[in-house]
Amino acid sequence: MGKDLTVGEVAERSGVAVSTIHFYESKGLITSWRSGGNQRRFHRDVLRRIAVIKVAQRLGVPLATIAEALKALPDERAPTAEDWKRLSAAWKTDLDERIAVLTRLRDGLENCIGCGCLSLGECPLRNPWDELSEDGPGPRLLDPR
């Protein structure tokens, strides 16, 4: 399996700060063990787990969701391509929904968002008498949830 890594080696190899590694460990995203000299050590598979975490974070996946997904993986090995395929498929629907919301937000930035303020000149045409308030609070035209 190769030489175990110190926290500094993990930080250097993964490109994340030592404090981030400690944070991931405190959240249960990665695990370490203690050497005879009470120094933290990591199995090499932690590098791939950190890579998965970083990619998922870049996709906007919350850490709690990442942690839940990683719990489904065996501790004794690095995530495989098949593992990644399964994890990423589970996140794809959420990502597609967020892309749709962001696209609507981008496309409607200059228009009324249905907030009920009636302060923009276009609002009376898009949301006369604040009719959209019946659909719930917030920007109803941008976030139909």
Secondary structure, DSSP 4 states (H G I P E B T S, - for coil): ----EEHHHHHHHHT--HHHHHHHHHTTSS--EE-TTS-EEE-TTHHHHHHHHHHHHHTT--HHHHHHHHHTS-TTS---HHHHHHHHHHHHHHHHHHHHHHHHHHHTTTS----S---STTHHHHSGGGGGGGG-SS-TTT---
